[in-house]
Amino acid sequence: MTEIVLFGIFGTVAIAGALSVILARNPIYSALGLMSTMFSLAVFYIMHLGHFVAAIQIIVYTGAVMTLFLFVIMLIGVDRSEDTAEQLPNQRRIVVGLGLTIAITTVVLTVGQNFKWVTAPGSGPANWDANAEATNGTIQAIGRVLFGADGAERTAGWALPFEVVSLLLIVAAVGAIALAFFRPLRKVEINPTETD
Amino acid sequence: MAGPTPYMALAFILFVIGATGLLTRRNALIMFMSVELMLNSVNLTFVAAGRAIGNFTGQVSVFFVLVVAAAEVVIGLAIIVAVFQKRNSASVDELSEMKG
């Protein structure tokens, strides 16, 4: 019962925030709507006992990423004069078709309870609450899975993807610094051609 | 609640809203936020499916998606700022230098 009430409240908040992302004229309102959606998803993660995931959702997404978004919005100015005239042919029809396709898919899967692909042995609605206890996502449990200390024998786990992802973060940091640092050089190259 | 179905439906709705925003809006920042929305909806399916299956793979996947999204936002916003300083606009329709 508690889960249904929470799902109703925060599901509504999530959808309202998502709609305000794409409907608001002011990018600040879009950013705040996206923040409320991310908060609602963090509530869902806690309902699934994903404590660690919920914590990094709030710290990284609503904390770091959205703050970065707000910085950039403030930096480049709140541009409200967006031209909504469509440049690409058939774009709106593609959007409507996509929406209808996924809406029909959703109805079929939801009404038919057709999620066969998650019915591994021991899964399914009957084990829903028991599985929440089995996947109690504390930092310790996530760390054991991530670095392969889960179970009797040690395996590689997710150690290699973890290292690759850290390489990706370094590349992103270097790329951002390069984009900010080498801009004066590029302006010198580009300016003569623009005056032609 | 009976299983992951309601969460899957909510994630579908959020994904469609994000895809619609990506295809219809012309402000590069809003398009980026729509991408973030789609990534978040997929994260919700990961966590719900992980609970339904009964192991931690879903939550670990969310961790990796989150890190990749953070890297993507850093580079993307740096590009948007660089483009804005050159063209004084964040609209993607005006970017046509690379057209052949």
Interface residues (C-beta under 8 A of the other chain):
Chain A: E3 I4 F7 G11 A14 I15 A18 L19 V21 I22 P27 S30 A31 L34 T37 M38 L41 F44 Y45 H48 L49 G50 F52 V53 I56 Q57 V60 Y61 A64 V65 L68 F69 V72 I73 L75 I76 D79 E82 D83 T84 Q87 Q91 R92 I94 V95 L98 G99 I102 A103 T105 T106 L109 T110 Q113 F115 V118 T119 A120 G122 S123 G124 P125 N127 W128 A130 N131 A132 A134 T135 G137 A141 I142 V145 L146 D150 W158 P161 V165 L168 L169 V171 A172 A173 G175 A176 L179 A180 R183 K187 I190
Chain B: M1 A2 G3 P4 T5 P6 Y7 M8 A9 L10 F12 I13 L14 F15 V16 I17 G18 A19 T20 G21 L23 T24 R25 R26 N27 L29 I30 F32 M33 S34 E36 L37 N40 N43 L44 V47 A48 A49 G50 R51 A52 I53 G54 N55 F56 T57 G58 Q59 V60 V62 F63 F64 L66 V67 V68 A69 A70 A71 E72 V73 V74 I75 L77 A78 I79 I80 V81 A82 F84 Q85 K86 S89 A90 S91 D93
